Amino acid sequence: MQSQAIKQQIKNNLRSIKRTFTNINKKWKNRRNFKTDVIWISLGENCLADDILRRHNKKSFSSVFSSGRSNIEYILQMERDNYLNLLKKDNLKHFPDGQHSVVRSTYYNSCIGNYSPRHMLGFEFSHHDPLNVKEDNRAFSRRIARQLKYRGMKNFVFLYHHRITDKSDISLLKSYLNEFLALYNIKKCQCKMILFYQNIIDNKADKFIDFTSYDTGLLEFVCHTHETWGGDNLETFWAKKDDTLFEQMFNIVDKQNNVNLMS
């Protein structure tokens, strides 16, 4: 039993070292985007939004929500208490997830709206283990500190992907996103929130996006696509087949940002 514990500790330490080098490499790759007038980060609901920012060279840095599963209600709960309860060990627990396990918050785990079922189990550290891996804990501490430091001080573009379900309440979702924006659009900041989600259309029809802009800074994009982003095909899973739609989406947002910077 003791030997197993030692082996696990060694494994966790090696994972921490590897994660340290990975984080340094990410910072180097995103160094130019970090210095731009507008900061682009992902707010979930899962890893997809962050990957879209990365491959379109928009990502400024990793947020608390870049690589986990969450929803806007968990995010608002964290923002309201300045993330004080996110990394407390008493509020974190390993849960089975297929052949592996993931760490989830037992504190930020209540919501009123309807989301994809896996996004309603408590905030999930899908690719990190802040309980056992020191660098994972340090990385999230840095992300929290950075988020709080720039709130109300920088212009952000937040990217939020909602995984649509039969029970999705888009009106309620938009009200929560506007509530989040109100926390950041202070001291003359002009932040934007990109909400995007899918509507599946016939394969014979051309893909397109619908765009609606709101005075709050909320930018709503409906992506009319042929396949749901998921499954075993990685091109579909990561929505790479629809990159042309994201290019259109980012071009629209860039134009709006340029207008704001000139005004």
Backbone as CSV, one residue per row, in Angstrom:
resi,resn,N_x,N_y,N_z,CA_x,CA_y,CA_z,C_x,C_y,C_z
1,MET,0.817,-1.195,0.000,0.000,0.000,0.000,0.862,1.260,0.000
2,GLN,1.921,1.233,0.817,2.806,2.386,0.895,3.552,2.595,-0.408
3,SER,3.949,1.488,-1.044,4.666,1.593,-2.317,3.776,2.183,-3.401
4,GLN,2.484,1.858,-3.370,1.549,2.422,-4.345,1.401,3.927,-4.139
5,ALA,1.367,4.338,-2.875,1.249,5.758,-2.570,2.478,6.520,-3.047
6,ILE,3.660,5.903,-2.862,4.905,6.528,-3.316,4.915,6.647,-4.840
7,LYS,4.486,5.579,-5.520,4.435,5.593,-6.985,3.488,6.686,-7.481
8,GLN,2.346,6.829,-6.810,1.380,7.843,-7.217,1.935,9.245,-6.993
9,GLN,2.675,9.423,-5.889,3.274,10.716,-5.600,4.319,11.081,-6.647
10,ILE,5.123,10.103,-7.031,6.125,10.325,-8.083,5.434,10.692,-9.397
11,LYS,4.347,9.962,-9.701,3.593,10.217,-10.923,3.023,11.634,-10.921
12,ASN,2.491,12.066,-9.781,1.931,13.412,-9.670,3.005,14.481,-9.818
13,ASN,4.190,14.227,-9.228,5.293,15.191,-9.325,5.788,15.320,-10.760
14,LEU,5.887,14.186,-11.457,6.314,14.212,-12.855,5.287,14.946,-13.716
15,ARG,4.024,14.711,-13.411,2.960,15.395,-14.140,3.034,16.905,-13.898
16,SER,3.362,17.280,-12.672,3.480,18.702,-12.335,4.620,19.350,-13.103
17,ILE,5.758,18.658,-13.200,6.911,19.178,-13.945,6.568,19.335,-15.426
18,LYS,5.921,18.305,-15.973,5.526,18.351,-17.385,4.558,19.498,-17.634
19,ARG,3.615,19.687,-16.712,2.628,20.755,-16.871,3.296,22.130,-16.820
20,THR,4.340,22.259,-15.995,5.054,23.530,-15.895,5.639,23.927,-17.244
21,PHE,6.314,22.972,-17.908,6.906,23.252,-19.216,5.821,23.519,-20.265
22,THR,4.710,22.804,-20.167,3.602,23.030,-21.098,3.049,24.446,-20.957
23,ASN,2.891,24.892,-19.720,2.356,26.240,-19.471,3.309,27.324,-19.971
24,ILE,4.604,27.105,-19.780,5.593,28.062,-20.278,5.519,28.156,-21.800
25,ASN,5.379,27.004,-22.455,5.282,26.973,-23.914,4.032,27.698,-24.413
26,LYS,2.911,27.534,-23.706,1.673,28.210,-24.097,1.814,29.722,-23.983
27,LYS,2.445,30.163,-22.890,2.647,31.597,-22.700,3.500,32.188,-23.816
28,TRP,4.497,31.443,-24.240,5.369,31.912,-25.315,4.600,32.031,-26.628
29,LYS,3.774,31.037,-26.914,3.009,31.049,-28.159,2.002,32.199,-28.197
30,ASN,1.424,32.539,-27.043,0.380,33.566,-27.001,0.892,34.945,-26.610
31,ARG,2.215,35.116,-26.562,2.790,36.342,-26.013,2.361,37.595,-26.778
32,ARG,2.232,37.493,-28.102,1.860,38.668,-28.894,0.400,39.052,-28.660
33,ASN,-0.476,38.047,-28.557,-1.892,38.321,-28.345,-2.147,38.942,-26.976
34,PHE,-1.277,38.649,-26.025,-1.436,39.181,-24.675,-1.261,40.696,-24.635
35,LYS,-0.499,41.238,-25.595,-0.176,42.664,-25.594,-1.113,43.507,-26.453
36,THR,-2.145,42.898,-27.016,-3.067,43.637,-27.867,-4.001,44.497,-27.024
37,ASP,-4.695,45.441,-27.705,-5.614,46.336,-26.998,-6.819,45.595,-26.426
38,VAL,-7.184,44.503,-27.072,-8.342,43.720,-26.643,-7.874,42.311,-26.281
39,ILE,-8.311,41.824,-25.128,-7.944,40.486,-24.657,-9.053,39.508,-25.020
40,TRP,-8.664,38.417,-25.663,-9.612,37.383,-26.063,-9.412,36.147,-25.182
41,ILE,-10.476,35.714,-24.501,-10.395,34.481,-23.717,-11.695,33.692,-23.847
42,SER,-11.599,32.411,-23.523,-12.748,31.512,-23.576,-13.412,31.409,-22.212
43,LEU,-14.739,31.292,-22.235,-15.503,31.041,-21.007,-16.204,29.682,-21.040
44,GLY,-15.796,28.782,-21.927,-16.448,27.462,-21.984,-17.616,27.476,-22.972
45,GLU,-18.557,26.585,-22.866,-18.833,25.722,-21.750,-17.883,24.537,-21.635
46,ASN,-17.092,24.294,-22.687,-16.073,23.246,-22.621,-14.818,23.739,-23.352
47,CYS,-13.966,22.805,-23.744,-12.670,23.161,-24.334,-12.772,23.698,-25.769
48,LEU,-13.919,23.504,-26.420,-14.037,23.841,-27.835,-13.750,25.310,-28.105
49,ALA,-14.345,26.195,-27.316,-14.163,27.630,-27.558,-12.692,28.027,-27.474
50,ASP,-11.981,27.471,-26.505,-10.563,27.793,-26.341,-9.751,27.320,-27.539
51,ASP,-10.077,26.137,-28.054,-9.346,25.613,-29.209,-9.625,26.443,-30.454
52,ILE,-10.842,26.924,-30.596,-11.177,27.785,-31.739,-10.370,29.082,-31.677
53,LEU,-10.275,29.678,-30.498,-9.457,30.889,-30.341,-8.002,30.608,-30.688
54,ARG,-7.503,29.483,-30.219,-6.086,29.144,-30.440,-5.782,29.004,-31.922
55,ARG,-6.569,28.234,-32.628,-6.224,27.970,-34.026,-6.531,29.144,-34.949
56,HIS,-7.317,30.100,-34.474,-7.553,31.324,-35.251,-6.681,32.468,-34.753
57,ASN,-5.693,32.131,-33.930,-4.686,33.084,-33.441,-5.331,34.281,-32.719
58,LYS,-6.354,33.993,-31.932,-7.029,35.033,-31.162,-6.733,34.930,-29.670
59,LYS,-6.405,33.761,-29.206,-6.290,33.507,-27.768,-5.209,34.365,-27.128
60,SER,-5.574,35.073,-26.055,-4.608,35.880,-25.311,-3.966,35.073,-24.189
61,PHE,-4.768,34.355,-23.439,-4.249,33.472,-22.393,-5.372,32.536,-21.946
62,SER,-5.031,31.565,-21.136,-6.020,30.610,-20.630,-6.777,31.220,-19.460
63,SER,-8.076,31.078,-19.491,-8.895,31.526,-18.366,-9.178,30.342,-17.452
64,VAL,-9.866,30.604,-16.353,-10.273,29.537,-15.441,-11.133,28.512,-16.174
65,PHE,-11.844,28.957,-17.222,-12.852,28.127,-17.865,-12.427,27.559,-19.216
66,SER,-11.178,27.781,-19.584,-10.712,27.390,-20.921,-10.725,25.888,-21.143
67,SER,-10.411,25.122,-20.110,-10.168,23.686,-20.312,-11.002,22.818,-19.384
68,GLY,-12.176,23.314,-19.004,-13.044,22.522,-18.138,-14.458,22.482,-18.672
69,ARG,-15.348,21.885,-17.885,-16.774,21.901,-18.216,-17.483,22.766,-17.184
70,SER,-18.309,23.673,-17.683,-18.987,24.594,-16.778,-20.220,25.145,-17.463
71,ASN,-20.832,26.123,-16.852,-21.900,26.895,-17.481,-21.862,28.302,-16.900
72,ILE,-22.599,29.209,-17.503,-22.519,30.614,-17.119,-22.934,30.842,-15.673
73,GLU,-23.795,29.987,-15.132,-24.226,30.168,-13.749,-23.096,29.857,-12.772
74,TYR,-22.300,28.818,-13.056,-21.123,28.550,-12.231,-20.147,29.728,-12.304
75,ILE,-19.999,30.258,-13.514,-19.067,31.379,-13.716,-19.504,32.590,-12.890
76,LEU,-20.787,32.900,-12.919,-21.286,34.042,-12.151,-21.098,33.832,-10.651
77,GLN,-21.319,32.617,-10.193,-21.114,32.323,-8.769,-19.663,32.585,-8.366
78,MET,-18.734,32.184,-9.220,-17.314,32.406,-8.930,-16.964,33.881,-8.969
79,GLU,-17.515,34.584,-9.954,-17.232,36.016,-10.069,-17.755,36.781,-8.850
80,ARG,-18.909,36.381,-8.350,-19.514,37.099,-7.228,-18.707,36.956,-5.949
81,ASP,-18.056,35.804,-5.753,-17.265,35.648,-4.522,-15.762,35.657,-4.795
82,ASN,-15.396,36.188,-5.985,-13.979,36.334,-6.348,-13.214,35.010,-6.318
83,TYR,-13.907,33.941,-6.672,-13.293,32.618,-6.827,-12.721,32.078,-5.510
84,LEU,-13.213,32.569,-4.389,-12.628,32.214,-3.096,-12.740,30.730,-2.770
85,ASN,-13.753,30.062,-3.314,-13.998,28.673,-2.947,-13.631,27.663,-4.032
86,LEU,-12.989,28.136,-5.086,-12.712,27.229,-6.197,-11.632,26.201,-5.880
87,LEU,-10.565,26.609,-5.224,-9.431,25.718,-5.007,-9.328,25.189,-3.581
88,LYS,-10.321,25.463,-2.746,-10.308,24.903,-1.394,-10.496,23.386,-1.464
89,LYS,-9.602,22.658,-0.835,-9.609,21.196,-0.959,-10.908,20.565,-0.468
90,ASP,-11.528,21.196,0.530,-12.781,20.641,1.052,-13.914,20.733,0.039
91,ASN,-13.732,21.563,-0.986,-14.774,21.749,-2.000,-14.476,21.018,-3.304
92,LEU,-13.431,20.209,-3.313,-13.046,19.476,-4.524,-13.081,17.974,-4.265
93,LYS,-13.479,17.245,-5.286,-13.597,15.794,-5.129,-13.403,15.112,-6.474
94,HIS,-12.776,13.935,-6.446,-12.652,13.119,-7.660,-13.964,12.372,-7.914
95,PHE,-14.374,12.390,-9.182,-15.572,11.658,-9.595,-15.216,10.742,-10.767
96,PRO,-15.806,9.547,-10.838,-15.540,8.661,-11.981,-16.017,9.284,-13.275
97,ASP,-15.221,9.108,-14.331,-15.559,9.632,-15.649,-15.039,8.638,-16.681
98,GLY,-15.871,7.672,-17.048,-15.416,6.603,-17.940,-14.388,5.739,-17.242
99,GLN,-13.243,5.537,-17.900,-12.168,4.736,-17.318,-11.252,5.557,-16.419
100,HIS,-11.504,6.834,-16.306,-10.652,7.716,-15.510,-11.497,8.426,-14.452
101,SER,-10.952,9.464,-13.870,-11.701,10.290,-12.930,-11.370,11.752,-13.191
102,VAL,-12.271,12.630,-12.801,-12.048,14.061,-12.946,-12.345,14.739,-11.613
103,VAL,-11.728,15.894,-11.416,-11.983,16.680,-10.209,-13.104,17.660,-10.507
104,ARG,-14.103,17.682,-9.626,-15.203,18.632,-9.768,-15.391,19.398,-8.464
105,SER,-15.955,20.583,-8.609,-16.279,21.401,-7.444,-17.589,20.930,-6.834
106,THR,-17.605,20.769,-5.517,-18.848,20.462,-4.812,-19.479,21.733,-4.250
107,TYR,-18.852,22.876,-4.553,-19.350,24.174,-4.083,-20.091,24.902,-5.198
108,TYR,-19.456,25.005,-6.370,-20.089,25.635,-7.526,-20.768,24.545,-8.343
109,ASN,-21.961,24.168,-7.934,-22.605,23.021,-8.588,-24.122,23.155,-8.715
110,SER,-24.656,24.366,-8.496,-26.105,24.551,-8.618,-26.420,25.495,-9.774
111,CYS,-27.484,25.184,-10.501,-27.890,26.034,-11.619,-29.388,25.904,-11.857
112,ILE,-29.964,26.945,-12.421,-31.401,26.989,-12.700,-31.672,26.613,-14.156
113,GLY,-30.841,27.127,-15.068,-31.033,26.877,-16.498,-30.708,25.451,-16.879
114,ASN,-30.965,25.131,-18.146,-30.693,23.795,-18.664,-29.522,23.829,-19.631
115,TYR,-28.583,22.938,-19.407,-27.384,22.827,-20.221,-27.198,21.355,-20.569
116,SER,-26.176,21.060,-21.334,-25.843,19.670,-21.593,-25.607,18.982,-20.245
117,PRO,-26.098,17.755,-20.042,-26.037,17.107,-18.721,-24.654,17.121,-18.066
118,ARG,-23.602,16.931,-18.845,-22.256,16.873,-18.263,-21.764,18.235,-17.801
119,HIS,-22.510,19.289,-18.158,-22.141,20.635,-17.741,-22.972,21.106,-16.546
120,MET,-23.661,20.152,-15.918,-24.503,20.480,-14.768,-24.153,19.622,-13.556
121,LEU,-22.930,19.126,-13.530,-22.485,18.231,-12.452,-21.549,18.928,-11.473
122,GLY,-21.422,20.231,-11.595,-20.428,20.984,-10.833,-19.278,21.364,-11.741
123,PHE,-18.636,22.505,-11.451,-17.513,22.930,-12.283,-16.468,21.819,-12.332
124,GLU,-16.025,21.485,-13.554,-15.136,20.332,-13.752,-13.769,20.752,-14.266
125,PHE,-12.730,20.269,-13.601,-11.351,20.417,-14.076,-11.064,19.233,-15.005
126,SER,-11.488,19.342,-16.251,-11.462,18.187,-17.162,-10.058,17.659,-17.433
127,HIS,-9.057,18.551,-17.462,-7.700,18.144,-17.826,-6.679,18.477,-16.748
128,HIS,-7.142,18.826,-15.561,-6.233,19.209,-14.484,-6.651,18.536,-13.183
129,ASP,-5.712,18.433,-12.282,-5.971,17.841,-10.975,-5.376,18.743,-9.889
130,PRO,-6.091,19.802,-9.518,-5.553,20.732,-8.523,-5.436,20.139,-7.124
131,LEU,-6.034,18.976,-6.910,-5.912,18.313,-5.616,-4.547,17.662,-5.424
132,ASN,-4.025,17.044,-6.487,-2.816,16.230,-6.367,-1.619,16.745,-7.148
133,VAL,-1.845,17.593,-8.138,-0.757,18.070,-8.984,-0.497,19.545,-8.660
134,LYS,0.652,19.818,-8.083,0.955,21.163,-7.581,0.886,22.219,-8.675
135,GLU,1.453,21.918,-9.843,1.460,22.927,-10.911,0.051,23.216,-11.407
136,ASP,-0.837,22.226,-11.393,-2.229,22.474,-11.775,-2.875,23.459,-10.810
137,ASN,-2.619,23.276,-9.531,-3.162,24.192,-8.530,-2.584,25.591,-8.699
138,ARG,-1.265,25.661,-8.935,-0.614,26.964,-9.136,-1.133,27.643,-10.394
139,ALA,-1.340,26.851,-11.460,-1.823,27.417,-12.728,-3.189,28.063,-12.547
140,PHE,-4.075,27.397,-11.820,-5.406,27.966,-11.623,-5.366,29.159,-10.670
141,SER,-4.449,29.148,-9.733,-4.280,30.322,-8.866,-3.860,31.527,-9.690
142,ARG,-2.961,31.306,-10.669,-2.532,32.405,-11.546,-3.683,32.889,-12.414
143,ARG,-4.483,31.949,-12.919,-5.613,32.321,-13.780,-6.626,33.157,-13.005
144,ILE,-6.882,32.777,-11.776,-7.820,33.528,-10.941,-7.288,34.935,-10.688
145,ALA,-6.025,35.028,-10.288,-5.417,36.336,-9.992,-5.452,37.251,-11.208
146,ARG,-5.172,36.685,-12.387,-5.165,37.469,-13.628,-6.576,37.956,-13.966
147,GLN,-7.560,37.073,-13.791,-8.946,37.430,-14.087,-9.397,38.604,-13.217
148,LEU,-9.102,38.534,-11.937,-9.513,39.584,-11.011,-8.737,40.877,-11.247
149,LYS,-7.473,40.752,-11.622,-6.634,41.930,-11.865,-7.146,42.753,-13.039
150,TYR,-7.594,42.072,-14.094,-7.995,42.774,-15.316,-9.478,43.107,-15.376
151,ARG,-10.271,42.603,-14.429,-11.706,42.899,-14.429,-11.931,44.392,-14.193
152,GLY,-12.587,45.021,-15.153,-12.816,46.457,-15.055,-11.620,47.304,-15.428
153,MET,-10.550,46.664,-15.907,-9.332,47.386,-16.285,-8.967,47.192,-17.753
154,LYS,-9.422,46.108,-18.361,-9.077,45.777,-19.743,-10.337,45.556,-20.561
155,ASN,-10.222,45.756,-21.872,-11.297,45.406,-22.789,-11.149,43.946,-23.192
156,PHE,-12.176,43.169,-22.930,-12.177,41.743,-23.234,-13.133,41.425,-24.373
157,VAL,-12.820,40.346,-25.093,-13.810,39.636,-25.890,-13.881,38.232,-25.304
158,PHE,-15.037,37.888,-24.756,-15.251,36.571,-24.169,-15.942,35.677,-25.196
159,LEU,-15.465,34.459,-25.339,-16.077,33.508,-26.276,-16.782,32.422,-25.475
160,TYR,-18.093,32.327,-25.664,-18.896,31.359,-24.912,-19.672,30.479,-25.885
161,HIS,-19.385,29.184,-25.842,-20.094,28.224,-26.689,-21.143,27.500,-25.855
162,HIS,-22.389,27.621,-26.259,-23.460,26.877,-25.596,-23.777,25.629,-26.405
163,ARG,-23.651,24.479,-25.746,-24.016,23.216,-26.402,-25.535,23.082,-26.315
164,ILE,-26.182,23.283,-27.438,-27.635,23.378,-27.481,-28.290,22.045,-27.122
165,THR,-29.384,22.104,-26.381,-30.167,20.915,-26.043,-31.639,21.218,-26.295
166,ASP,-32.473,20.186,-26.200,-33.912,20.389,-26.387,-34.494,21.310,-25.321
167,LYS,-33.826,21.406,-24.166,-34.328,22.207,-23.058,-33.603,23.545,-22.910
168,SER,-32.746,23.877,-23.853,-32.006,25.136,-23.762,-32.961,26.327,-23.716
169,ASP,-32.661,27.258,-22.824,-33.427,28.503,-22.714,-32.485,29.646,-23.083
170,ILE,-32.484,30.006,-24.360,-31.529,30.999,-24.850,-31.780,32.368,-24.229
171,SER,-33.028,32.716,-23.989,-33.333,34.013,-23.375,-32.744,34.098,-21.972
172,LEU,-32.907,33.046,-21.193,-32.335,33.009,-19.848,-30.818,33.042,-19.916
173,LEU,-30.266,32.280,-20.844,-28.815,32.245,-21.022,-28.281,33.640,-21.334
174,LYS,-28.934,34.357,-22.233,-28.480,35.699,-22.599,-28.577,36.663,-21.418
175,SER,-29.568,36.482,-20.583,-29.682,37.353,-19.405,-28.505,37.130,-18.461
176,TYR,-28.076,35.883,-18.315,-26.913,35.587,-17.467,-25.626,36.149,-18.084
177,LEU,-25.494,36.021,-19.392,-24.298,36.548,-20.070,-24.235,38.073,-19.940
178,ASN,-25.380,38.727,-20.020,-25.416,40.187,-19.831,-25.056,40.561,-18.390
179,GLU,-25.475,39.731,-17.452,-25.121,39.966,-16.048,-23.609,39.875,-15.862
180,PHE,-23.001,38.906,-16.534,-21.541,38.777,-16.475,-20.866,40.005,-17.092
181,LEU,-21.351,40.447,-18.247,-20.774,41.610,-18.915,-20.821,42.848,-18.027
182,ALA,-21.892,42.986,-17.267,-22.039,44.155,-16.404,-20.937,44.227,-15.348
183,LEU,-20.366,43.073,-14.987,-19.274,43.048,-14.010,-17.969,43.576,-14.611
184,TYR,-17.855,43.504,-15.937,-16.610,43.886,-16.614,-16.710,45.220,-17.338
185,ASN,-17.912,45.609,-17.723,-18.074,46.882,-18.436,-18.236,48.027,-17.444
186,ILE,-17.194,48.230,-16.667,-17.131,49.324,-15.702,-15.866,50.138,-15.985
187,LYS,-15.795,51.319,-15.421,-14.618,52.178,-15.593,-14.294,52.403,-17.077
188,LYS,-15.362,52.587,-17.871,-15.244,52.887,-19.301,-14.739,51.707,-20.147
189,CYS,-14.705,50.506,-19.590,-14.331,49.325,-20.394,-15.454,48.994,-21.373
190,GLN,-15.069,48.486,-22.540,-16.033,48.099,-23.565,-15.786,46.643,-23.946
191,CYS,-16.307,45.756,-23.124,-16.110,44.323,-23.344,-17.241,43.748,-24.195
192,LYS,-16.922,42.671,-24.879,-17.886,41.972,-25.720,-18.003,40.514,-25.266
193,MET,-19.187,39.975,-25.428,-19.431,38.557,-25.154,-19.966,37.905,-26.417
194,ILE,-19.194,36.988,-26.993,-19.655,36.236,-28.164,-20.356,34.980,-27.663
195,LEU,-21.633,34.901,-27.913,-22.388,33.673,-27.671,-22.585,32.983,-29.011
196,PHE,-22.144,31.737,-29.123,-22.393,31.021,-30.368,-22.900,29.615,-30.068
197,TYR,-23.791,29.172,-30.918,-24.378,27.828,-30.761,-24.851,27.351,-32.128
198,GLN,-25.197,26.079,-32.208,-25.498,25.453,-33.495,-26.989,25.341,-33.788
199,ASN,-27.272,25.325,-35.071,-28.563,24.882,-35.587,-28.251,23.971,-36.780
200,ILE,-28.632,22.716,-36.678,-28.288,21.736,-37.722,-29.248,21.881,-38.902
201,ILE,-28.671,21.982,-40.105,-29.463,22.130,-41.325,-29.165,20.966,-42.266
202,ASP,-29.929,20.871,-43.330,-29.755,19.807,-44.313,-28.379,19.886,-44.960
203,ASN,-27.770,18.730,-45.191,-26.427,18.683,-45.781,-26.352,19.348,-47.152
204,LYS,-27.481,19.425,-47.839,-27.474,20.013,-49.177,-27.533,21.544,-49.130
205,ALA,-27.882,22.084,-47.968,-27.969,23.542,-47.821,-26.604,24.122,-47.480
206,ASP,-26.359,25.350,-47.886,-25.102,26.022,-47.570,-25.068,26.428,-46.092
207,LYS,-23.921,26.274,-45.481,-23.746,26.712,-44.102,-23.751,28.250,-44.052
208,PHE,-24.213,28.784,-42.919,-24.192,30.234,-42.765,-24.337,30.584,-41.290
209,ILE,-24.145,31.856,-40.965,-24.333,32.317,-39.590,-25.368,33.438,-39.550
210,ASP,-26.135,33.473,-38.468,-27.015,34.597,-38.162,-26.369,35.386,-37.039
211,PHE,-26.403,36.700,-37.141,-25.747,37.548,-36.154,-26.712,38.581,-35.613
212,THR,-26.743,38.724,-34.285,-27.535,39.745,-33.622,-26.665,40.445,-32.593
213,SER,-26.654,41.770,-32.643,-25.859,42.570,-31.710,-26.776,43.268,-30.719
214,TYR,-26.339,43.330,-29.462,-27.123,43.962,-28.406,-26.322,45.107,-27.784
215,ASP,-27.027,46.094,-27.241,-26.376,47.278,-26.677,-25.477,46.937,-25.491
216,THR,-25.705,45.815,-24.857,-24.934,45.425,-23.676,-23.512,44.986,-24.014
217,GLY,-23.268,44.706,-25.306,-21.989,44.131,-25.712,-22.101,42.658,-26.046
218,LEU,-23.306,42.106,-25.903,-23.543,40.711,-26.256,-23.684,40.572,-27.765
219,LEU,-22.947,39.635,-28.324,-22.976,39.355,-29.761,-23.407,37.902,-29.948
220,GLU,-24.561,37.696,-30.531,-25.138,36.358,-30.657,-24.950,35.834,-32.082
221,PHE,-24.360,34.650,-32.175,-24.137,34.016,-33.470,-24.780,32.627,-33.467
222,VAL,-25.679,32.415,-34.408,-26.239,31.081,-34.626,-25.506,30.471,-35.812
223,CYS,-24.832,29.374,-35.580,-24.064,28.703,-36.633,-24.918,27.600,-37.245
224,HIS,-25.358,27.811,-38.474,-26.173,26.818,-39.180,-25.217,25.855,-39.886
225,THR,-25.102,24.668,-39.324,-24.089,23.708,-39.762,-24.720,22.355,-40.072
226,HIS,-23.881,21.453,-40.590,-24.380,20.148,-41.012,-24.257,19.062,-39.953
227,GLU,-23.289,19.189,-39.040,-23.034,18.137,-38.059,-22.852,18.735,-36.666
228,THR,-23.375,18.022,-35.668,-23.177,18.452,-34.287,-21.713,18.304,-33.908
229,TRP,-21.178,19.292,-33.225,-19.770,19.259,-32.829,-19.581,18.260,-31.692
230,GLY,-19.082,17.080,-32.052,-18.887,16.003,-31.089,-18.591,14.718,-31.826
231,GLY,-18.644,13.595,-31.108,-18.426,12.296,-31.737,-16.963,11.912,-31.818
232,ASP,-16.680,10.882,-32.616,-15.334,10.310,-32.707,-14.471,10.953,-33.795
233,ASN,-15.102,11.571,-34.780,-14.353,12.238,-35.839,-13.810,13.558,-35.296
234,LEU,-12.483,13.661,-35.199,-11.881,14.839,-34.570,-12.135,16.123,-35.353
235,GLU,-12.261,16.027,-36.668,-12.559,17.208,-37.467,-13.934,17.774,-37.109
236,THR,-14.869,16.863,-36.822,-16.208,17.278,-36.398,-16.212,17.672,-34.931
237,PHE,-15.526,16.879,-34.103,-15.476,17.124,-32.655,-14.982,18.532,-32.342
238,TRP,-13.906,18.959,-33.042,-13.318,20.275,-32.799,-13.880,21.344,-33.734
239,ALA,-14.944,20.999,-34.481,-15.636,21.969,-35.353,-14.717,22.558,-36.419
240,LYS,-13.702,21.808,-36.824,-12.765,22.325,-37.828,-13.408,22.438,-39.208
241,LYS,-14.443,21.634,-39.428,-15.139,21.710,-40.711,-15.891,23.027,-40.880
242,ASP,-16.064,23.731,-39.792,-16.826,24.984,-39.826,-15.950,26.196,-39.539
243,ASP,-14.650,26.064,-39.767,-13.733,27.174,-39.511,-14.054,28.416,-40.342
244,THR,-14.606,28.225,-41.525,-14.952,29.402,-42.345,-16.033,30.247,-41.664
245,LEU,-16.948,29.590,-40.939,-17.976,30.329,-40.196,-17.349,31.125,-39.057
246,PHE,-16.363,30.516,-38.390,-15.704,31.223,-37.283,-14.882,32.409,-37.804
247,GLU,-14.300,32.246,-38.984,-13.581,33.367,-39.587,-14.535,34.535,-39.835
248,GLN,-15.709,34.228,-40.366,-16.718,35.274,-40.575,-17.111,35.911,-39.245
249,MET,-17.294,35.084,-38.237,-17.698,35.567,-36.920,-16.645,36.516,-36.344
250,PHE,-15.381,36.112,-36.417,-14.309,36.943,-35.863,-14.119,38.232,-36.662
251,ASN,-14.342,38.172,-37.971,-14.246,39.391,-38.789,-15.297,40.419,-38.371
252,ILE,-16.497,39.933,-38.076,-17.564,40.831,-37.621,-17.184,41.482,-36.292
253,VAL,-16.653,40.665,-35.373,-16.285,41.183,-34.051,-15.115,42.161,-34.164
254,ASP,-14.147,41.849,-35.013,-13.006,42.755,-35.202,-13.466,44.126,-35.693
255,LYS,-14.416,44.129,-36.611,-14.923,45.407,-37.132,-15.584,46.207,-36.020
256,GLN,-16.324,45.527,-35.156,-16.977,46.221,-34.050,-15.955,46.761,-33.068
257,ASN,-14.906,45.989,-32.799,-13.851,46.455,-31.897,-13.130,47.665,-32.457
258,ASN,-12.890,47.653,-33.750,-12.198,48.798,-34.384,-13.028,50.065,-34.271
259,VAL,-14.335,49.937,-34.405,-15.216,51.088,-34.257,-15.141,51.628,-32.834
260,ASN,-15.136,50.709,-31.860,-15.087,51.119,-30.447,-13.776,51.824,-30.118
261,LEU,-12.653,51.306,-30.666,-11.356,51.891,-30.370,-11.209,53.285,-30.991
262,MET,-11.913,53.513,-32.100,-11.831,54.803,-32.779,-12.769,55.839,-32.169
263,SER,-13.778,55.378,-31.446,-14.781,56.306,-30.889,-14.316,56.936,-29.587
